[in-house]
Amino acid sequence: MLTKGGCPKNALSIKDALEVLEGRWKLLILFALSTGKKRFGQISKAVPGITDKTLSKELKNLEANKLITRNVYDTFPPTVEYAITEHGMSLEKVMEELHFWGLAHRNLIIGKPVKAD
């Protein structure tokens, strides 16, 4: 049975998850934050290729979806740190499985074994 949007009824939860995590950067940002709090510049270095504008937009989106928190400290200049929430950390197994799937896929396509970290 299909919903009004044409999605099978039992796939709505997958559709919802993909809408929250869509794009090439969100999981990489969450992966970077899974090791601890980081400032904007630290996240930028941990996610090569992302522009500051895109990182800012993605951080706001992740915060709106309660996957990360943004803490501003009363210093001069203000210090801002981002941290993954417990809800965000619930994606840890998903990120780990994607890591291993990506290694296997790369090995299949390129034909060269890649070591797991």
TIVO-2410 file (N, C-alpha, C; in nm, 3 decimals):
# residues 117
REC num residu      c1      c2      c3 atome chaine
REC   1      M   0.085  -0.118   0.000     N      A
REC   1      M   0.000   0.000   0.000    CA      A
REC   1      M   0.089   0.124   0.000     C      A
REC   2      L   0.057   0.219  -0.086     N      A
REC   2      L   0.134   0.342  -0.097    CA      A
REC   2      L   0.068   0.454  -0.017     C      A
REC   3      T   0.151   0.546   0.031     N      A
REC   3      T   0.099   0.666   0.098    CA      A
REC   3      T   0.070   0.770  -0.009     C      A
REC   4      K   0.020   0.886   0.033     N      A
REC   4      K  -0.008   0.993  -0.063    CA      A
REC   4      K   0.116   1.035  -0.140     C      A
REC   5      G   0.233   1.029  -0.076     N      A
REC   5      G   0.358   1.068  -0.141    CA      A
REC   5      G   0.415   0.962  -0.232     C      A
REC   6      G   0.348   0.846  -0.243     N      A
REC   6      G   0.393   0.740  -0.330    CA      A
REC   6      G   0.496   0.647  -0.268     C      A
REC   7      C   0.523   0.665  -0.141     N      A
REC   7      C   0.621   0.583  -0.070    CA      A
REC   7      C   0.549   0.466  -0.004     C      A
REC   8      P   0.605   0.343  -0.014     N      A
REC   8      P   0.541   0.233   0.057    CA      A
REC   8      P   0.528   0.266   0.205     C      A
REC   9      K   0.415   0.232   0.265     N      A
REC   9      K   0.385   0.269   0.403    CA      A
REC   9      K   0.495   0.227   0.501     C      A
REC  10      N   0.552   0.108   0.483     N      A
REC  10      N   0.654   0.061   0.577    CA      A
REC  10      N   0.791   0.125   0.551     C      A
REC  11      A   0.804   0.206   0.448     N      A
REC  11      A   0.931   0.272   0.419    CA      A
REC  11      A   0.932   0.419   0.463     C      A
REC  12      L   0.824   0.464   0.525     N      A
REC  12      L   0.816   0.605   0.567    CA      A
REC  12      L   0.926   0.641   0.666     C      A
REC  13      S   0.960   0.551   0.755     N      A
REC  13      S   1.064   0.581   0.853    CA      A
REC  13      S   1.199   0.597   0.785     C      A
REC  14      I   1.225   0.517   0.681     N      A
REC  14      I   1.350   0.531   0.605    CA      A
REC  14      I   1.350   0.664   0.532     C      A
REC  15      K   1.237   0.699   0.473     N      A
REC  15      K   1.225   0.828   0.404    CA      A
REC  15      K   1.251   0.943   0.501     C      A
REC  16      D   1.193   0.936   0.621     N      A
REC  16      D   1.215   1.040   0.722    CA      A
REC  16      D   1.363   1.051   0.758     C      A
REC  17      A   1.428   0.936   0.781     N      A
REC  17      A   1.570   0.937   0.818    CA      A
REC  17      A   1.655   0.996   0.707     C      A
REC  18      L   1.625   0.959   0.582     N      A
REC  18      L   1.703   1.011   0.470    CA      A
REC  18      L   1.684   1.162   0.453     C      A
REC  19      E   1.565   1.212   0.482     N      A
REC  19      E   1.542   1.356   0.473    CA      A
REC  19      E   1.626   1.432   0.576     C      A
REC  20      V   1.642   1.375   0.696     N      A
REC  20      V   1.722   1.440   0.800    CA      A
REC  20      V   1.871   1.433   0.767     C      A
REC  21      L   1.914   1.322   0.706     N      A
REC  21      L   2.056   1.299   0.682    CA      A
REC  21      L   2.099   1.322   0.537     C      A
REC  22      E   2.007   1.376   0.455     N      A
REC  22      E   2.038   1.392   0.313    CA      A
REC  22      E   2.157   1.484   0.290     C      A
REC  23      G   2.223   1.465   0.179     N      A
REC  23      G   2.339   1.546   0.143    CA      A
REC  23      G   2.468   1.472   0.171     C      A
REC  24      R   2.575   1.528   0.122     N      A
REC  24      R   2.704   1.459   0.133    CA      A
REC  24      R   2.780   1.491   0.260     C      A
REC  25      W   2.732   1.585   0.342     N      A
REC  25      W   2.813   1.633   0.454    CA      A
REC  25      W   2.764   1.593   0.592     C      A
REC  26      K   2.636   1.575   0.611     N      A
REC  26      K   2.582   1.558   0.746    CA      A
REC  26      K   2.643   1.441   0.822     C      A
REC  27      L   2.651   1.325   0.761     N      A
REC  27      L   2.709   1.210   0.831    CA      A
REC  27      L   2.857   1.231   0.859     C      A
REC  28      L   2.927   1.299   0.769     N      A
REC  28      L   3.069   1.327   0.792    CA      A
REC  28      L   3.087   1.424   0.909     C      A
REC  29      I   2.998   1.520   0.923     N      A
REC  29      I   3.003   1.614   1.035    CA      A
REC  29      I   2.973   1.538   1.165     C      A
REC  30      L   2.871   1.455   1.163     N      A
REC  30      L   2.837   1.376   1.282    CA      A
REC  30      L   2.952   1.283   1.319     C      A
REC  31      F   3.015   1.223   1.220     N      A
REC  31      F   3.129   1.135   1.245    CA      A
REC  31      F   3.242   1.214   1.311     C      A
REC  32      A   3.268   1.335   1.262     N      A
REC  32      A   3.373   1.420   1.321    CA      A
REC  32      A   3.341   1.455   1.465     C      A
REC  33      L   3.214   1.481   1.494     N      A
REC  33      L   3.174   1.518   1.630    CA      A
REC  33      L   3.161   1.398   1.724     C      A
REC  34      S   3.158   1.279   1.668     N      A
REC  34      S   3.142   1.159   1.752    CA      A
REC  34      S   3.263   1.135   1.842     C      A
REC  35      T   3.374   1.202   1.813     N      A
REC  35      T   3.495   1.186   1.895    CA      A
REC  35      T   3.506   1.294   2.003     C      A
REC  36      G   3.412   1.387   2.006     N      A
REC  36      G   3.413   1.490   2.109    CA      A
REC  36      G   3.376   1.628   2.055     C      A
REC  37      K   3.362   1.723   2.146     N      A
REC  37      K   3.325   1.860   2.111    CA      A
REC  37      K   3.429   1.920   2.018     C      A
REC  38      K   3.380   2.005   1.927     N      A
REC  38      K   3.471   2.071   1.834    CA      A
REC  38      K   3.421   2.212   1.804     C      A
REC  39      R   3.518   2.298   1.774     N      A
REC  39      R   3.486   2.432   1.727    CA      A
REC  39      R   3.469   2.427   1.575     C      A
REC  40      F   3.415   2.533   1.519     N      A
REC  40      F   3.385   2.540   1.377    CA      A
REC  40      F   3.507   2.504   1.293     C      A
REC  41      G   3.620   2.565   1.322     N      A
REC  41      G   3.742   2.541   1.244    CA      A
REC  41      G   3.789   2.397   1.252     C      A
REC  42      Q   3.771   2.335   1.369     N      A
REC  42      Q   3.811   2.195   1.385    CA      A
REC  42      Q   3.722   2.103   1.301     C      A
REC  43      I   3.594   2.136   1.296     N      A
REC  43      I   3.503   2.056   1.214    CA      A
REC  43      I   3.539   2.074   1.067     C      A
REC  44      S   3.567   2.197   1.029     N      A
REC  44      S   3.603   2.226   0.891    CA      A
REC  44      S   3.726   2.146   0.847     C      A
REC  45      K   3.824   2.134   0.934     N      A
REC  45      K   3.945   2.056   0.903    CA      A
REC  45      K   3.915   1.907   0.899     C      A
REC  46      A   3.823   1.862   0.982     N      A
REC  46      A   3.789   1.719   0.989    CA      A
REC  46      A   3.702   1.674   0.871     C      A
REC  47      V   3.643   1.770   0.800     N      A
REC  47      V   3.557   1.739   0.685    CA      A
REC  47      V   3.613   1.811   0.563     C      A
REC  48      P   3.718   1.756   0.503     N      A
REC  48      P   3.783   1.822   0.390    CA      A
REC  48      P   3.688   1.845   0.273     C      A
REC  49      G   3.699   1.962   0.213     N      A
REC  49      G   3.619   1.993   0.095    CA      A
REC  49      G   3.493   2.071   0.123     C      A
REC  50      I   3.451   2.079   0.248     N      A
REC  50      I   3.329   2.153   0.279    CA      A
REC  50      I   3.361   2.302   0.290     C      A
REC  51      T   3.275   2.386   0.235     N      A
REC  51      T   3.295   2.530   0.245    CA      A
REC  51      T   3.239   2.579   0.379     C      A
REC  52      D   3.285   2.695   0.423     N      A
REC  52      D   3.236   2.751   0.549    CA      A
REC  52      D   3.085   2.777   0.542     C      A
REC  53      K   3.038   2.824   0.428     N      A
REC  53      K   2.894   2.853   0.411    CA      A
REC  53      K   2.813   2.724   0.424     C      A
REC  54      T   2.858   2.618   0.359     N      A
REC  54      T   2.787   2.491   0.364    CA      A
REC  54      T   2.794   2.432   0.504     C      A
REC  55      L   2.911   2.439   0.567     N      A
REC  55      L   2.925   2.386   0.703    CA      A
REC  55      L   2.830   2.458   0.798     C      A
REC  56      S   2.823   2.588   0.787     N      A
REC  56      S   2.733   2.667   0.872    CA      A
REC  56      S   2.588   2.623   0.852     C      A
REC  57      K   2.548   2.607   0.727     N      A
REC  57      K   2.410   2.566   0.695    CA      A
REC  57      K   2.382   2.425   0.750     C      A
REC  58      E   2.476   2.334   0.731     N      A
REC  58      E   2.455   2.196   0.776    CA      A
REC  58      E   2.452   2.187   0.929     C      A
REC  59      L   2.536   2.266   0.997     N      A
REC  59      L   2.534   2.267   1.143    CA      A
REC  59      L   2.400   2.316   1.195     C      A
REC  60      K   2.344   2.420   1.133     N      A
REC  60      K   2.213   2.472   1.173    CA      A
REC  60      K   2.105   2.365   1.154     C      A
REC  61      N   2.114   2.293   1.042     N      A
REC  61      N   2.016   2.188   1.014    CA      A
REC  61      N   2.028   2.073   1.113     C      A
REC  62      L   2.150   2.031   1.143     N      A
REC  62      L   2.170   1.923   1.240    CA      A
REC  62      L   2.123   1.965   1.379     C      A
REC  63      E   2.143   2.092   1.414     N      A
REC  63      E   2.097   2.142   1.543    CA      A
REC  63      E   1.944   2.145   1.547     C      A
REC  64      A   1.881   2.187   1.438     N      A
REC  64      A   1.734   2.192   1.432    CA      A
REC  64      A   1.674   2.052   1.446     C      A
REC  65      N   1.747   1.951   1.401     N      A
REC  65      N   1.700   1.813   1.410    CA      A
REC  65      N   1.749   1.743   1.537     C      A
REC  66      K   1.805   1.821   1.629     N      A
REC  66      K   1.848   1.773   1.761    CA      A
REC  66      K   1.954   1.663   1.756     C      A
REC  67      L   2.038   1.668   1.650     N      A
REC  67      L   2.147   1.572   1.638    CA      A
REC  67      L   2.276   1.628   1.697     C      A
REC  68      I   2.284   1.762   1.706     N      A
REC  68      I   2.399   1.828   1.768    CA      A
REC  68      I   2.350   1.944   1.854     C      A
REC  69      T   2.438   1.989   1.944     N      A
REC  69      T   2.411   2.110   2.021    CA      A
REC  69      T   2.517   2.214   1.988     C      A
REC  70      R   2.480   2.338   2.004     N      A
REC  70      R   2.571   2.451   1.983    CA      A
REC  70      R   2.579   2.526   2.114     C      A
REC  71      N   2.699   2.532   2.171     N      A
REC  71      N   2.719   2.601   2.298    CA      A
REC  71      N   2.806   2.724   2.277     C      A
REC  72      V   2.753   2.838   2.319     N      A
REC  72      V   2.826   2.964   2.309    CA      A
REC  72      V   2.874   3.002   2.448     C      A
REC  73      Y   3.004   3.028   2.461     N      A
REC  73      Y   3.063   3.063   2.591    CA      A
REC  73      Y   3.089   3.213   2.594     C      A
REC  74      D   3.069   3.271   2.711     N      A
REC  74      D   3.083   3.415   2.731    CA      A
REC  74      D   3.230   3.453   2.743     C      A
REC  75      T   3.297   3.454   2.629     N      A
REC  75      T   3.437   3.495   2.623    CA      A
REC  75      T   3.449   3.602   2.516     C      A
REC  76      F   3.566   3.662   2.508     N      A
REC  76      F   3.587   3.760   2.401    CA      A
REC  76      F   3.707   3.718   2.320     C      A
REC  77      P   3.690   3.692   2.192     N      A
REC  77      P   3.564   3.679   2.119    CA      A
REC  77      P   3.488   3.555   2.168     C      A
REC  78      P   3.357   3.550   2.140     N      A
REC  78      P   3.277   3.437   2.187    CA      A
REC  78      P   3.333   3.303   2.135     C      A
REC  79      T   3.334   3.205   2.222     N      A
REC  79      T   3.375   3.070   2.186    CA      A
REC  79      T   3.249   2.988   2.161     C      A
REC  80      V   3.247   2.917   2.047     N      A
REC  80      V   3.133   2.834   2.012    CA      A
REC  80      V   3.183   2.691   1.992     C      A
REC  81      E   3.119   2.598   2.061     N      A
REC  81      E   3.153   2.457   2.046    CA      A
REC  81      E   3.030   2.379   2.005     C      A
REC  82      Y   3.053   2.280   1.921     N      A
REC  82      Y   2.946   2.192   1.876    CA      A
REC  82      Y   2.971   2.053   1.934     C      A
REC  83      A   2.864   1.986   1.973     N      A
REC  83      A   2.874   1.851   2.029    CA      A
REC  83      A   2.760   1.767   1.975     C      A
REC  84      I   2.786   1.640   1.960     N      A
REC  84      I   2.682   1.548   1.916    CA      A
REC  84      I   2.593   1.516   2.036     C      A
REC  85      T   2.464   1.507   2.012     N      A
REC  85      T   2.370   1.475   2.119    CA      A
REC  85      T   2.359   1.322   2.134     C      A
REC  86      E   2.289   1.280   2.238     N      A
REC  86      E   2.264   1.137   2.256    CA      A
REC  86      E   2.184   1.084   2.137     C      A
REC  87      H   2.090   1.165   2.089     N      A
REC  87      H   2.011   1.126   1.971    CA      A
REC  87      H   2.102   1.111   1.849     C      A
REC  88      G   2.198   1.202   1.834     N      A
REC  88      G   2.294   1.192   1.725    CA      A
REC  88      G   2.382   1.069   1.737     C      A
REC  89      M   2.423   1.039   1.861     N      A
REC  89      M   2.508   0.922   1.884    CA      A
REC  89      M   2.434   0.791   1.857     C      A
REC  90      S   2.301   0.797   1.853     N      A
REC  90      S   2.226   0.676   1.821    CA      A
REC  90      S   2.251   0.633   1.676     C      A
REC  91      L   2.314   0.719   1.597     N      A
REC  91      L   2.351   0.686   1.459    CA      A
REC  91      L   2.489   0.622   1.450     C      A
REC  92      E   2.555   0.601   1.564     N      A
REC  92      E   2.691   0.547   1.564    CA      A
REC  92      E   2.700   0.414   1.490     C      A
REC  93      K   2.608   0.323   1.516     N      A
REC  93      K   2.610   0.193   1.449    CA      A
REC  93      K   2.586   0.208   1.299     C      A
REC  94      V   2.499   0.301   1.262     N      A
REC  94      V   2.472   0.326   1.121    CA      A
REC  94      V   2.600   0.376   1.053     C      A
REC  95      M   2.669   0.471   1.117     N      A
REC  95      M   2.793   0.525   1.060    CA      A
REC  95      M   2.900   0.417   1.049     C      A
REC  96      E   2.908   0.332   1.150     N      A
REC  96      E   3.006   0.223   1.148    CA      A
REC  96      E   2.976   0.125   1.034     C      A
REC  97      E   2.849   0.089   1.020     N      A
REC  97      E   2.811  -0.002   0.912    CA      A
REC  97      E   2.835   0.061   0.775     C      A
REC  98      L   2.808   0.190   0.761     N      A
REC  98      L   2.836   0.259   0.635    CA      A
REC  98      L   2.986   0.259   0.606     C      A
REC  99      H   3.067   0.275   0.710     N      A
REC  99      H   3.212   0.270   0.695    CA      A
REC  99      H   3.255   0.136   0.636     C      A
REC 100      F   3.209   0.028   0.696     N      A
REC 100      F   3.247  -0.105   0.649    CA      A
REC 100      F   3.189  -0.137   0.511     C      A
REC 101      W   3.066  -0.092   0.488     N      A
REC 101      W   3.006  -0.112   0.356    CA      A
REC 101      W   3.085  -0.036   0.251     C      A
REC 102      G   3.125   0.087   0.283     N      A
REC 102      G   3.204   0.168   0.190    CA      A
REC 102      G   3.338   0.104   0.157     C      A
REC 103      L   3.403   0.044   0.258     N      A
REC 103      L   3.528  -0.027   0.232    CA      A
REC 103      L   3.506  -0.145   0.138     C      A
REC 104      A   3.403  -0.224   0.165     N      A
REC 104      A   3.373  -0.340   0.081    CA      A
REC 104      A   3.338  -0.296  -0.061     C      A
REC 105      H   3.261  -0.190  -0.073     N      A
REC 105      H   3.221  -0.138  -0.204    CA      A
REC 105      H   3.343  -0.089  -0.281     C      A
REC 106      R   3.429  -0.014  -0.213     N      A
REC 106      R   3.551   0.037  -0.276    CA      A
REC 106      R   3.638  -0.080  -0.324     C      A
REC 107      N   3.650  -0.184  -0.240     N      A
REC 107      N   3.728  -0.302  -0.279    CA      A
REC 107      N   3.668  -0.369  -0.402     C      A
REC 108      L   3.536  -0.378  -0.407     N      A
REC 108      L   3.468  -0.440  -0.520    CA      A
REC 108      L   3.489  -0.360  -0.648     C      A
REC 109      I   3.473  -0.230  -0.639     N      A
REC 109      I   3.480  -0.144  -0.758    CA      A
REC 109      I   3.625  -0.123  -0.804     C      A
REC 110      I   3.714  -0.091  -0.711     N      A
REC 110      I   3.853  -0.061  -0.746    CA      A
REC 110      I   3.934  -0.190  -0.758     C      A
REC 111      G   3.898  -0.289  -0.679     N      A
REC 111      G   3.968  -0.415  -0.684    CA      A
REC 111      G   4.092  -0.421  -0.598     C      A
REC 112      K   4.115  -0.317  -0.519     N      A
REC 112      K   4.229  -0.315  -0.429    CA      A
REC 112      K   4.177  -0.320  -0.286     C      A
REC 113      P   4.233  -0.408  -0.204     N      A
REC 113      P   4.189  -0.409  -0.063    CA      A
REC 113      P   4.224  -0.280   0.007     C      A
REC 114      V   4.131  -0.231   0.086     N      A
REC 114      V   4.154  -0.111   0.168    CA      A
REC 114      V   4.141  -0.155   0.312     C      A
REC 115      K   4.239  -0.119   0.394     N      A
REC 115      K   4.237  -0.159   0.534    CA      A
REC 115      K   4.132  -0.082   0.612     C      A
REC 116      A   4.067  -0.151   0.703     N      A
REC 116      A   3.972  -0.087   0.794    CA      A
REC 116      A   4.049  -0.018   0.903     C      A
REC 117      D   3.999   0.098   0.945     N      A
REC 117      D   4.064   0.174   1.053    CA      A
REC 117      D   4.029   0.118   1.188     C      A
***
